Amino acid sequence: EIVMTQSPATLSVSPGERVTLSCRASQSVSSNLAWYKQKPGQAPRLLIYGASTRATGIPARFSGSGSGTEFTLTISSLQSEDFAVYFCQQYNNWPPAYTFGQGTKLEIK
Amino acid sequence: EVQLLESGGGLVQPGGSLRLSCAASGFTFSNYAMSWVRQAPGKGLEWVSAVSSSGGSTYYADSVKGRFTISRDNFKNTLYLQMSSLRAEDTALYYCAKRGSSGYFDYWGQGTLVTVSS
């Protein structure tokens, strides 16, 4: 099983700040990496796929980078609606054995 | 607009069975693979199972293999998850998710809660 490790577990930041979240895979997943945002009581929402492609309707302040085992999600200027939990997911396996990171919670400082 | 609406969750005793359904609309259901993903209370996301667009191929996480069965009805635009031999650790919110162009999930339902307890 490919283990996905996100860091940090919690990040306290102020609105307007730039923030970078990390996700590491236990083995290479190429660019088969997605990021999701989940607010309390809501389903996850796709932000990024292919490590760096923004999903439909996702603002340009969200950007993803990386390949292989190291990935980052950057939010250039935090808005109030961005305070949430962020998960990464690898989808490199076939047959599918998709795995998620444990999540990074962005909270207001 | 893509919509995924799960149903069928509830309280079940350990060892019991339950069938979840996910009604899909707003896209050509028969063209896309689908998955179930679960989230235990206060925890992260765990992929459970996937089915190909035709329904001919199915895949499972090791934690549910042999106990859960995924299926689909492309005429009814509905995805199913038959769960048996349920355990306390299966307690979770179960999401239905549409596969994107690759193995990521571009749309999710709101989930249906399964609680396994005596």
Boltz contact constraints between the chains, C-beta under 6 A:
constraints:
  - contact:
      token1: [A, 34]
      token2: [B, 104]
      max_distance: 6.0
  - contact:
      token1: [A, 43]
      token2: [B, 95]
      max_distance: 6.0
  - contact:
      token1: [A, 43]
      token2: [B, 108]
      max_distance: 6.0
  - contact:
      token1: [A, 43]
      token2: [B, 110]
      max_distance: 6.0
  - contact:
      token1: [A, 44]
      token2: [B, 108]
      max_distance: 6.0
  - contact:
      token1: [A, 46]
      token2: [B, 106]
      max_distance: 6.0
  - contact:
      token1: [A, 49]
      token2: [B, 104]
      max_distance: 6.0
  - contact:
      token1: [A, 87]
      token2: [B, 45]
      max_distance: 6.0
  - contact:
      token1: [A, 91]
      token2: [B, 103]
      max_distance: 6.0
  - contact:
      token1: [A, 91]
      token2: [B, 104]
      max_distance: 6.0
  - contact:
      token1: [A, 95]
      token2: [B, 59]
      max_distance: 6.0
  - contact:
      token1: [A, 96]
      token2: [B, 50]
      max_distance: 6.0
  - contact:
      token1: [A, 96]
      token2: [B, 59]
      max_distance: 6.0
  - contact:
      token1: [A, 96]
      token2: [B, 103]
      max_distance: 6.0
  - contact:
      token1: [A, 98]
      token2: [B, 47]
      max_distance: 6.0
  - contact:
      token1: [A, 98]
      token2: [B, 103]
      max_distance: 6.0
  - contact:
      token1: [A, 100]
      token2: [B, 44]
      max_distance: 6.0
  - contact:
      token1: [A, 100]
      token2: [B, 45]
      max_distance: 6.0
  - contact:
      token1: [A, 102]
      token2: [B, 44]
      max_distance: 6.0
  - contact:
      token1: [A, 103]
      token2: [B, 44]
      max_distance: 6.0
